[in-house]
């Protein structure tokens, strides 16, 4: 759908997942998950703020690490339930850094 953006960011070691759904093309999709995690994890927040406030640099095209690509089976925990999930991730090359495209379905 045109004009929608979604970002999901996991911090498995802390049992944190942040999902951002935005109804417009915006860089908030990239910034909001890190800001939210920064509130939950103050050390991360300080590092993220320093990185976020640096002047932008041009990045070289790159590909995601091989371990991020492939099938994933596990569970996603919410405050309501633990749901078994299956996922498949494919990699792409983008100018702004690593990109992983994923599809998820309830098992």
C-alpha positions, 0 to 999 in steps of 0.5 A: 500500500502506498504511503505506509511504512512499518518497522519492527525492531527486536532486542531479544536479550531484553525481551523487547520488541517495538513495532512502528506503523506510520501512514506516511513516507517518513524517517520516523519509521527509523527513528521511533523504534530507537527512541522507544528502546532508548527510554526502556534501556538508558545506556542504549538511549545515550548511544542512540542519541549521540549517533542520531545527532551526528551529521548524516554521511553517505553510506556505501551500498551493503548487504545484510549478514548471512545469518539474518537471511533464511527461515525463522521459527519461534514465538513472539510474546506479548502481554496477552499471549505467546504466539508461535510464529514462522518467518522468512527473511530475504536480503537486499542491497540499499544505499543507507545500510543493511536491509532485510525484508521479512514475511511472518505468519502465525504457525 
